[in-house]
Amino acid sequence: MTQSNTPAQPAKRALLKGALAAGAAGLAAAAGGFAYGEKKGRADEKTDAAQHSRESYPCYGTHQQGITTPHQPFAIMAAFDVSAQTPSQLQNLLRTLTARIEFLTRGGELQDGDAKLPPAGSGLLGKTFRPDGLTITVSVGASLFDARFGLADKKPKHLIEMARFPNDKLAAEWCDGDFSIQICALSPETCQNALRDLVKNTAQYAIIRWSIDGFLPKTEPGAAARNLFGFRDGSGNPDVGNPQTANEVLWTGIAANSLDEPAWAKNGSYQAVRLIRHFVEFWDRTPLQEQETIFGREKYSGAPLGMKNEHDSPDYAADPQGKTIPHDSHMRLANPRSREFMQKHQLFRRPFDYSRGLAKSGQLDVGLVFICYQANLADGFIFVQNLLNGEPLEEYISPFGGGYFFTLPGVQAGEYFGQSLLQS
C-alpha cells in the first residue's frame, strides 16, 4: 500500500513549524482577507474562471454545507493535527479556517503583493476563480478534547477515536486527527486549490495528518453513483432534502436520540469516515449471481433482488427465509427496515471512490472513501457496522483508515466555526 500522504516526521515538523513562524504575520493578514479581494468588473478579461462553474453554496447558515448539499463529483478528505498550544491560538486557527472557507466558497480574485514574497494563492485556478460548487466541512476529533485547551468536559457524548472492527487492518498514519476537512467541488482542481490554501494559511497552527482524493462516476439524475464494484452506493439513503427527515437523522440536539448532547453541539452532526480498499481483481472474477447476492441488488438497475427499480423498498416480511434477498446480503444487514431501525439507526451516506495507482503487491490500490453523517454516532454508524461484521462482502474489502469526527454547527456571518464550543 502506498502511503505518500503519511505525516511528516517529528524533526521535519519542528523545522517546518519554525520556518513558518517567521512568516506568521503575513499569513495571518492573508487569512483575514487583507491580501485578497473579489473581482469587481473587467468582463472582457479572459481568465481561467471561465472554465469553472458559478455554482456557489454560502458557507454560513444553521448547518454547515457539504452534508445535505447536492453530491459533487470530486472531493478531498483530510485530517489535521493541531499544533496550537493555547486556547487563543486554537481560536485563531478556527477564525483563519472560517475566513479562508468564506473566500474560497465565494470565489474572487487573488491580489499579490511584493513579488519577493510568496504569491497570494497557488494560481492553480488562475488569478480570478469561481466558486465551482465548492463546500468545505469542518469537523473535530476526540483528541481535540484532551487537556490542551480545557475542552474535556465539552466533548460530544458519543465522540471517540475509531476502534477496530474484526475485518479492519487499520494503519495508525491513516486514522483519526484533531479535526477533519471534507472538501467537495465540481472539479478536482478546485478541491486541490482549496486544500493547498487551507494548508498554507493554517500552517502556524495545524499540520496535515492524512489526505485522500475522491471522485464519483457520472450517473443519471436521481440515481446513486456506482462504487468501484459496479454497484450503486447509497440507494437506500434517507431523503435529507426533506427538513423533517434531516432533523430526524442528522442534527444533534434536534433528533430524538441526541437530545442529551452539550448545548453548544446543537445543529451539528457526527461524521464517520472509513477508507476501504477494494480488491477489484478478485471481484471481477466473481460470478455475477454471487456478486448480486452479496449486495442484495441487481448490478445494473440497482433494484433490490426480485424488484424492478433502484428505489423500490424491499418487502422483507414477504421473504422471511431470505430466498430472494439473502439474510447476509449487504443491503439487508445494513438496513433491516424494522420500525425500530428506521426510527433510531438511520444514517446518511456521502461516499466517494478513490484510486491511488498500484499497491506494492502490484494490485490496483482502489476503493471507497466512505463518509456518513448521523445525529448519534453510537446509534448510527457504529450500530450498523456491527450488523455488517462477518458479511460475505468482507472477503473483497480491507478497511485501513478513517476516523470519527463531530461536524461543527453552522455559523452566521461575523462568527467563526467552533465559536459555540470555545465560548460554551
Long-range contacts (C-beta under 8 A, 24 or more apart in sequence): 1-171, 1-277, 1-359, 1-360, 1-365, 1-400, 2-356, 2-357, 2-358, 2-359, 2-360, 2-365, 3-171, 3-173, 3-174, 4-356, 5-208, 5-210, 5-211, 5-212, 6-173, 6-174, 6-210, 7-81, 7-173, 7-207, 7-208, 7-209, 7-210, 8-207, 13-83, 13-207, 16-203, 16-207, 17-83, 17-203, 17-204, 17-207, 20-203, 20-204, 21-204, 23-118, 24-204, 26-117, 27-200, 27-201, 27-203, 27-204, 28-92, 28-96, 28-204, 30-120, 30-201, 31-95, 31-96, 31-99, 31-100, 31-201, 31-202, 32-96, 32-99, 33-99, 33-102, 33-103, 35-111, 35-112, 35-113, 35-120, 36-103, 36-108, 36-109, 36-110, 36-111, 36-120, 37-108, 37-109, 37-111, 38-106, 38-107, 38-108, 38-109, 39-108, 39-109, 39-128, 45-128, 47-126, 47-127, 47-128, 47-129, 48-125, 48-126, 48-127, 48-128, 48-129, 49-107, 49-125, 49-126, 49-128, 49-129, 49-130, 52-125, 52-129, 52-130, 52-132, 52-186, 52-187, 52-190, 53-130, 53-131, 53-132, 53-133, 53-186, 53-187, 54-107, 54-130, 54-131, 55-131, 55-132, 55-133, 55-186, 56-105, 56-106, 56-107, 56-130, 56-131, 56-133, 56-134, 57-105, 57-131, 57-133, 57-134, 57-135, 58-105, 58-106, 59-98, 59-101, 59-102, 59-105, 59-106, 59-135, 59-136, 60-102, 60-410, 60-411, 60-412, 60-413, 60-415, 61-410, 61-412, 62-267, 62-409, 62-410, 63-250, 63-251, 63-267, 63-269, 63-409, 63-410, 64-135, 64-137, 64-138, 64-407, 64-408, 64-409, 64-410, 64-417, 65-105, 65-135, 65-136, 65-137, 66-135, 66-136, 66-137, 66-182, 66-184, 66-350, 67-137, 67-240, 67-250, 67-269, 67-348, 67-350, 67-373, 67-407, 68-240, 68-241, 68-246, 68-250, 69-135, 69-184, 71-184, 71-216, 71-225, 71-350, 72-133, 72-135, 72-184, 72-185, 72-186, 72-216, 73-186, 73-215, 73-216, 73-218, 74-184, 74-185, 74-186, 74-187, 74-188, 74-190, 74-191, 74-213, 74-214, 74-215, 74-216, 74-352, 75-182, 75-183, 75-184, 75-185, 75-191, 75-213, 75-214, 75-215, 75-352, 75-369, 76-181, 76-182, 76-183, 76-191, 76-192, 76-194, 76-195, 76-211, 76-212, 76-213, 76-214, 77-180, 77-181, 77-182, 77-183, 77-211, 77-212, 77-214, 77-273, 77-352, 77-369, 77-371, 78-180, 78-181, 78-183, 78-195, 78-208, 78-209, 78-210, 78-211, 78-212, 79-141, 79-176, 79-177, 79-178, 79-179, 79-180, 79-181, 79-208, 79-209, 79-210, 79-211, 79-403, 79-405, 80-177, 80-178, 80-179, 80-180, 80-181, 80-202, 80-206, 80-207, 80-208, 80-209, 81-177, 81-178, 81-206, 81-207, 81-209, 82-144, 82-148, 82-178, 82-179, 82-205, 82-206, 83-204, 83-205, 83-206, 83-207, 84-149, 84-205, 84-206, 85-148, 86-149, 87-149, 87-150, 87-422, 89-205, 90-149, 90-205, 90-422, 91-416, 91-418, 91-422, 92-205, 93-202, 93-205, 93-206, 94-416, 94-417, 94-418, 94-419, 94-422, 95-416, 96-201, 96-202, 96-205, 97-138, 97-198, 97-202, 97-416, 97-417, 98-411, 98-415, 98-416, 98-417, 99-416, 100-197, 100-198, 100-201, 100-202, 101-136, 101-138, 101-417, 104-131, 104-134, 104-136, 104-193, 104-194, 104-197, 105-131, 105-134, 105-135, 105-136, 106-131, 107-131, 107-132, 121-193, 121-197, 122-192, 122-193, 122-196, 122-197, 124-189, 124-192, 124-193, 124-196, 125-189, 125-190, 125-193, 129-190, 129-193, 132-185, 132-186, 132-187, 132-190, 133-184, 133-185, 133-186, 133-190, 134-183, 134-184, 134-185, 134-186, 134-190, 134-191, 134-194, 135-182, 135-183, 135-184, 135-185, 136-181, 136-182, 136-183, 136-194, 136-198, 137-181, 137-182, 137-183, 137-184, 137-271, 137-407, 138-179, 138-180, 138-181, 138-407, 138-408, 138-417, 138-418, 139-179, 139-180, 139-181, 139-182, 139-271, 139-405, 139-406, 139-407, 139-408, 140-178, 140-179, 140-180, 140-405, 140-406, 140-408, 140-418, 140-421, 141-176, 141-177, 141-178, 141-179, 141-180, 141-403, 141-404, 141-405, 141-406, 142-176, 142-404, 143-176, 143-177, 143-178, 144-178, 144-179, 151-421, 151-422, 154-262, 154-264, 154-421, 154-424, 155-262, 156-252, 156-261, 156-262, 156-265, 156-268, 156-270, 156-406, 157-260, 157-261, 157-262, 158-270, 158-376, 158-377, 158-378, 159-270, 159-377, 159-404, 159-405, 159-406, 160-377, 160-404, 161-403, 161-404, 162-402, 162-403, 162-404, 165-385, 165-386, 165-389, 165-399, 166-389, 166-390, 167-389, 167-390, 167-394, 167-397, 167-398, 167-399, 168-398, 168-399, 168-400, 169-398, 169-399, 169-400, 170-399, 170-400, 170-401, 171-400, 171-401, 173-209, 173-210, 173-401, 174-210, 174-275, 174-400, 174-401, 174-402, 175-210, 175-401, 175-402, 175-403, 176-209, 176-403, 176-404, 177-209, 177-210, 177-403, 177-405, 178-206, 179-206, 179-405, 180-271, 180-273, 180-403, 180-405, 182-271, 182-371, 188-213, 188-215, 210-401, 212-275, 212-354, 212-356, 212-369, 213-354, 214-351, 214-352, 214-353, 214-354, 214-369, 215-352, 215-353, 215-354, 215-355, 216-352, 216-353, 217-353, 223-302, 223-310, 224-302, 224-310, 227-278, 227-351, 227-353, 227-368, 228-278, 228-280, 228-353, 228-355, 228-366, 228-367, 228-368, 229-278, 229-280, 229-283, 229-291, 229-295, 229-396, 230-291, 230-299, 231-291, 231-295, 231-297, 231-299, 231-302, 232-297, 232-302, 232-310, 233-349, 233-351, 233-368, 234-349, 234-350, 234-351, 235-297, 235-302, 235-310, 235-311, 235-331, 236-331, 236-334, 236-335, 237-348, 237-349, 238-346, 238-348, 240-348, 248-346, 248-375, 249-346, 249-347, 249-348, 249-374, 249-375, 250-348, 250-373, 250-374, 250-375, 251-375, 252-375, 252-376, 252-406, 254-375, 255-375, 255-376, 256-343, 257-344, 257-375, 257-376, 257-379, 258-375, 258-376, 262-424, 263-424, 264-409, 264-420, 264-421, 264-423, 264-424, 265-406, 265-409, 265-420, 265-421, 266-409, 267-409, 267-410, 268-406, 268-407, 268-408, 268-409, 269-373, 269-374, 269-375, 269-406, 269-407, 270-373, 270-374, 270-375, 270-376, 270-377, 270-380, 270-381, 270-404, 270-405, 270-406, 270-407, 271-371, 271-372, 271-373, 271-404, 271-405, 271-406, 271-407, 272-347, 272-370, 272-371, 272-372, 272-373, 272-374, 272-377, 272-380, 272-381, 272-382, 272-402, 272-404, 272-405, 273-369, 273-370, 273-371, 273-402, 273-403, 273-404, 273-405, 274-368, 274-369, 274-370, 274-399, 274-401, 274-402, 275-354, 275-367, 275-368, 275-369, 275-370, 275-399, 275-400, 275-401, 275-402, 276-367, 276-368, 276-369, 276-370, 276-397, 276-398, 276-399, 276-400, 277-365, 277-366, 277-367, 277-397, 277-398, 277-399, 277-400, 278-366, 278-367, 278-368, 278-396, 278-397, 279-363, 279-396, 279-397, 279-398, 280-364, 280-366, 281-363, 281-364, 282-395, 282-396, 283-396, 286-396, 293-326, 293-329, 293-392, 294-329, 294-330, 294-391, 294-392, 294-393, 294-396, 295-329, 295-330, 295-331, 295-393, 296-325, 296-326, 296-329, 296-330, 296-331, 296-332, 297-331, 304-331, 305-329, 313-337, 328-390, 328-391, 328-392, 329-391, 329-392, 330-388, 330-391, 330-393, 333-387, 333-388, 333-391, 334-384, 334-387, 334-388, 335-384, 336-387, 344-379, 345-379, 345-380, 345-383, 345-384, 346-374, 346-380, 347-372, 347-373, 347-374, 347-380, 347-381, 347-384, 348-372, 348-373, 348-374, 367-397, 370-402, 373-407, 377-404
